[in-house]
Amino acid sequence: MTSELIAVDWGTSRFRAFRLDGAGKVLDRLSAEDGMSTVPAGGFAAVLERHCGAWMKANPKAPVLMAGMVGARNGWAEAAYSTCPASPKSLANAMLKVTDRVSIVPGVIARDKSGADVMRGEETLIFGTEVKNGLVCLPGTHSKWARVEEGAITDFATFMTGETYALFRQQSLLSRLATEPEDLTGFDDGLEAAKDGTGLTNRLFQARSRVLGDEMAGEKVGPYLSGLLIGAEVEGAFKRYGSNHVITLVADGVLAQRYVAALRSHGASLEIISPERAFLEGLATIAAARSQDPTP
């Protein structure tokens, strides 16, 4: 059996690739630490050849479709953002061709009265959820919440939850108070603190004052911080989009567990899909749209 598609998820820190047959079945996969940020200028083609060259030779007709930060300004080539509403077909029509067989899926930009927001890579995952109407949540370093209407991304918002957690947990004064092993009940305390409306920066400082006042053990600081930030993200997303939706959560592992807890604390209904499945199905959807009539 030969490959019909080589799918590449090329992010800032990781390179992941999948060799798929004509039915979308994964024939082979690989993962490496050759993220976009580690590749020198002019070195992207060589990295792709090193990891996927054998697959490409096995089926010279198999297209190579890439998504993620590889299409950023500092990536292989800048794939211009497509505007909302963005559909699989509009992204397929706007793909950037970098060689005869290698193309990059563009990111998406949304604009409203508060300013612009951008995503690159998440659009592929969103289309892989097969959500036609609803909200999609993609947790991560920069979490995304996207509104999908009639199969198109019509609006989205980014929350710097993961990056903020890392900064406060590792570099702020809170890092001096956090101890291990962690007491995970602190996560629920953080979720509750996010709901009281006092203000995020005040509640962040309370991770310090509660310890100094003997109201919280150091083992709870890290989980409390995680719960507070995820809770604040959920509060902000629901304020923007409302809470009367089925939320499709693209996550797995511990991150999925924490977002499930945060969403269920609000009584939200949710469905879960793994990021790998969403990526593969999303890229296949965009590839299929490209093979159709390219007219808008």
N, C-alpha and C positions, 0 to 999 in steps of 0.2 A: 504494500500500500504506500502511496506517495503523498506528500504534503500538498494541500491546496492553499494553505495560508500560513504565514509565519507572523505571529502576533508578538509585538515587543512592548512591554511596559517599562519605559525608561524614565525613572524619576531622578530626583536630585542625588540620592544616596545609593540607589539600587538599580540594577539592570536585570530584568526578568524577561524570558522569552519562552514561547510555546510553539511547537510544531503541530499543526492541526490538519486532519484529513478533510475531505470534502463535506463530511457530515458534521464537522465541528468537534470531533473526538480528538482529545489530546494524545498525540503519539509520543511526544517527548517534551521535556521542559528543562530549564536551567535557571539559575539565579547566581548573580555575581555582585561584587561591591564596586562595579564600574559605573557608579552613578554619574549623572551629567556633570556634577561639580568636580569630579576627579579627572575628567577627560581633557587633555590639552587641546588647544585650538588646532583644528584640522585633523584631530585624531578619532573622530566618531566613526568614520567608515572602517578604520582598522579594528576598532573594538567590535563592531557588528560582525566583521569578517571572522574575527577570532572566535566569537561565540556561536555564530549561526552559519558560518561559511559552509560547513558540511551539509547542513539542511538545504541551503540554497543550491548547492551543487546537485543534491539528490533529486531536486525538482526545479529545474531552471525557470519554469513558468509560474511558480508559486510567488504571489506578491508578498512583499514585506510591509506590514502596516504597523506604525509606531504611534504611541500616545504618551503623553506626560511631558515632563520638563525638557525632553530632547527637542521640543519645538519652541522653547523659550528663546529670548533674545541672546542668551549666552549658551544656547544649545547648539545642535548640529546646524540648524537653520531656523529662523524665526517664522513660525506659522501664524499668520495674523489672526487675531481674535475674531470669531463670528459673533454677531450681535443676537440678542434675544428678540423674538423667540427663536430658539435653535432646535432643529430636528435632526434626526439621523441623515436625512437627505440633504439638508443645508450644509451639514458638516462634511458629508461625502463630496459635495460639489466644491467645497472650499479647501479640500486637502492639499497640502503642499507636496509636490513631487520633487524629491531631492536627487533621485537617480531614475533610471528606466523602470526599476521595479520597487523602489523604496519610497514610501509616502508617509507623511506625518499628519495626524488628525489635529485640526486647529483647536485652540481653547475657545472659551466663550466669555463675552463681556456683557454685563448688565448695567444699565444706567437708570437712575431715578433722581429725584430732587436732592437726595443726600450725597450723590456722587456715584462713581463707577465702582464695580466689583468684578473680579476676574477669577476664572478657574482654568486649569490646564491639566487634563487627565481625568478629572472627576466627571466630565461630561460623558466620557465613554462608560464609566461605571453606572451613571444614571440611566443611560439607555439600556444597559444590561439588566436592570431591574424589571423591565417590561411594564413599569408603571405608566398608565395612560393619563390618569388624573389623581393627583395627590401630592404629598410631601415626601422627599427623600432626604435622609440625614446621612452624611458621610463623615464620621469622626476622624480626627487625626491632628497633625501638627497645626494645620489650618482647617478646621472643620467647616463643612459646607452644608447648608440647608437649601434645597432647591424646590421650587414649585413647578410641577409638571401639569400641563393642560393639553389634552388631546394629543399626547405623546411628544410634546415639545417643551423644552425648558423655557419658561416665561419670566422667571425671576429667581434670584438666589442671593444668599448672604453668607459671608465668611466670618468665622469666629476664631480668633487666635488662641484657642483653648490649650492645645498641646504645647505650643511654644511658650505660652505664659506659665503653664505649670512647670515646665523644665527650668525656666528662668528663676521663678520664685523658689522652687524646690532645691535648686543647685547653687544659686548665686546670691539669694537675698538673705537677710538676717534670719528668716525662718529656717534656713538650712542648718543653722547652728542649734536649733531647738528640736528638730526632727530626729527621732531615734528609731531603732529597729530592734526586734521584729515589729512590723507595723500592726497596729490594732485597727482592723478594717471597719469597726463600728464608727470610726471617725468619719468615714465616707458619708454615712447617713446624717451625721451631725452637720457636715458641710452642705448637703442637699437642703436640709431644713434652714440653714443660715441664708442660703441663696434666695429663699422665698420671702424673707421678712421685710424686704424693701428698704432696709437701712442704708444699703450702698455697698458695692463690691469692695472698694478699697478699705472701708471701715471693717468689713468682715474679714478681709485678708489680714489686717493688723491684729484682729482678735485671735488669730492662730498663735500670735506671740503673747498677748495679754492674758489669754486663758491659761497658758502654761505658767506664766509668771504668777498668776493669781491662784495657782493650784486647782484650777477648774478643768484642766485637760492635760492628759499625760503626753509626753513627747512622742510616744508611739502612735498617737492619733494625728499628729500634725500633717504628715504626708497624705494620708487618706482624706483628712478634712479639706486640705487644699484641693485635692482632686474633685471631691464632691461639690465644693463651693464653686469651682470654675465650670464644671459640667452643668451644675444646676443653673448658674447664671446664663450659660449658653442656651439651655432649654427655655428658660424664662424669656430671653430675648427673641428666640425664634418663634415662640408661641405668641408673643406680643406682636410680632410682624405678620405672622401668617394665621393666627388662631390655633386653637388646640383641638378643634373638632374634625380631625383628619386621622386616617390610618397612616402611621409613619412607617416608611420602609427604611430600615436601618441597614446600611452596608458596612458590616464590621464582623470581626470574629474574636475569639479569645477573651482576655480580661477586659479589653476595651468594650467589646460588645456587652459583656456582663454589666459593666458600670453604666453604660447608656441605657440598657434595659431597665436597670433599677431607677435611674433618673426619670425616664419616661413613664414608667409605671407609677412612680410617686405622684404623677400628675393625672393618673387614670387614663393615659393614652393607650390606644390600640396600636399594635405594631406588628410588622413582619420583618424577618431578618434574612439577608442574603450575604453570602461570603464575598469578600472583595475579588477573589480570583474568579469565581463564577460570574460576577457582574462584569468584570473586565472582558473575559472571553466572549460572553454573550453580547456585550455592548460593541466590541470591535467587529464581531461577525455581523451584527445588525447594520453598522456603518458600511462595512464592506459590501453587504447585499444591496444597500441603498445606492452605492456607487455604480453597481452593475446595471441599475435601472436607467430609465430615460433621464439624462442629466438636466433637463430643463426644470426651472423652479416650479 
